Amino acid sequence: MKNFFFKNKRIKTFLDFFSRVSISAIFISAIPGKINGFERTVEYISSKGIPEPFSSILLVGAIICLILGSGFFIFGENQRIGSVFLLLFLIPTTIIFHVFPFHERAVFMNLGLIGGLIISAIREPK
């Protein structure tokens, strides 16, 4: 009985899906604000020392990474692709916005997400 949850295929499948949705929730929730507040977000990125035309390109790339990453991570046959897209968004974002100046809580929360995404990226496909 002690390994019932981990040996039962239906429960494992559900827990795997639930875990991917849970991890993706933070990324999915960021998409509307980046789209609806595009100009404001570009200004914020520019305030970090990145030239404005490049800030717009980075923001479009970030939105694409968030959408594709979340979709592939949750629904894709191979979640590895989704993990990579989300890591491409999260690692530079963490460095640009939370390391200088150091925002301890944000950095450690993002490190937790990065760790979960790396585990997903390196695990063997089903």
C-alpha positions as CSV (number, residue, x, y, z in Angstrom):
1,M,0.0,0.0,0.0
2,K,2.9,2.4,0.7
3,N,3.8,2.7,-3.0
4,F,0.2,2.6,-4.3
5,F,0.2,6.2,-5.5
6,F,3.5,5.8,-7.4
7,K,2.8,2.5,-9.0
8,N,-0.8,3.3,-10.1
9,K,-0.4,4.5,-13.7
10,R,-3.6,6.6,-13.7
11,I,-2.5,8.4,-10.5
12,K,1.0,8.9,-11.8
13,T,-0.4,10.3,-15.1
14,F,-2.7,12.7,-13.2
15,L,0.1,13.9,-10.8
16,D,2.5,14.4,-13.8
17,F,-0.1,16.6,-15.6
18,F,-1.1,18.4,-12.4
19,S,2.5,19.2,-11.7
20,R,3.1,20.6,-15.2
21,V,0.0,22.8,-15.0
22,S,1.0,24.0,-11.5
23,I,4.5,24.9,-12.7
24,S,3.1,26.6,-15.8
25,A,0.5,28.6,-13.9
26,I,3.0,31.4,-13.0
27,F,4.1,31.7,-16.6
28,I,0.6,31.6,-18.0
29,S,-0.5,34.3,-15.5
30,A,2.2,36.6,-16.8
31,I,1.1,36.6,-20.4
32,P,-1.9,38.9,-20.3
33,G,0.0,41.6,-18.5
34,K,2.8,41.6,-21.0
35,I,0.4,41.8,-23.9
36,N,-2.0,44.3,-22.4
37,G,0.7,46.5,-20.9
38,F,3.2,46.1,-23.8
39,E,4.4,49.7,-23.8
40,R,4.7,49.9,-20.0
41,T,6.6,46.6,-20.0
42,V,9.0,47.9,-22.7
43,E,9.6,51.0,-20.7
44,Y,10.4,48.9,-17.6
45,I,12.8,46.7,-19.6
46,S,14.4,49.9,-21.0
47,S,14.8,51.2,-17.4
48,K,17.2,48.3,-16.8
49,G,19.6,49.7,-19.4
50,I,18.4,47.8,-22.4
51,P,17.8,50.1,-25.5
52,E,14.1,50.6,-26.3
53,P,14.0,49.0,-29.8
54,F,15.8,45.9,-28.4
55,S,13.4,45.9,-25.4
56,S,10.5,45.5,-27.7
57,I,12.1,42.6,-29.5
58,L,13.0,41.0,-26.2
59,L,9.4,41.4,-25.0
60,V,8.0,39.8,-28.1
61,G,10.4,36.9,-27.7
62,A,9.4,36.6,-24.0
63,I,5.7,36.4,-24.9
64,I,6.4,33.8,-27.5
65,C,8.6,31.8,-25.1
66,L,5.8,32.0,-22.4
67,I,3.0,30.9,-24.8
68,L,4.9,28.1,-26.6
69,G,6.7,27.0,-23.5
70,S,3.6,26.7,-21.4
71,G,1.7,24.9,-24.2
72,F,4.4,22.4,-25.0
73,F,5.2,21.9,-21.3
74,I,1.5,21.1,-20.4
75,F,0.2,19.4,-23.6
76,G,3.2,18.5,-25.7
77,E,4.2,15.0,-26.4
78,N,7.7,15.9,-25.3
79,Q,7.7,18.4,-22.4
80,R,11.4,18.9,-22.9
81,I,10.7,21.5,-25.6
82,G,8.4,23.4,-23.3
83,S,11.0,23.3,-20.5
84,V,13.6,24.8,-22.8
85,F,11.3,27.7,-23.9
86,L,10.4,28.5,-20.3
87,L,14.1,28.4,-19.3
88,L,14.9,30.7,-22.2
89,F,12.5,33.1,-20.7
90,L,13.2,32.6,-17.0
91,I,17.0,32.6,-16.8
92,P,17.6,36.0,-18.5
93,T,14.6,37.5,-16.8
94,T,15.9,36.5,-13.4
95,I,19.3,37.9,-14.1
96,I,18.1,41.2,-15.7
97,F,15.4,42.0,-13.2
98,H,16.2,40.3,-9.9
99,V,20.0,39.9,-9.5
100,F,21.0,43.6,-9.8
101,P,19.7,44.8,-7.4
102,F,19.3,41.5,-5.6
103,H,15.7,40.6,-4.8
104,E,16.2,37.6,-2.6
105,R,12.6,36.2,-2.6
106,A,12.3,36.5,-6.4
107,V,15.7,35.0,-7.1
108,F,15.0,32.0,-4.9
109,M,11.5,31.5,-6.2
110,N,12.8,31.6,-9.8
111,L,15.7,29.2,-8.8
112,G,13.0,26.7,-7.6
113,L,11.2,27.0,-11.0
114,I,14.5,26.7,-12.9
115,G,15.3,23.6,-10.9
116,G,11.9,22.0,-11.7
117,L,12.2,22.9,-15.4
118,I,15.7,21.4,-15.6
119,I,14.5,18.2,-14.0
120,S,11.7,18.1,-16.6
121,A,14.2,18.9,-19.4
122,I,16.6,16.1,-18.5
123,R,14.2,13.3,-17.6
124,E,13.6,10.6,-20.1
125,P,10.5,10.9,-22.3
126,K,7.7,8.4,-21.5
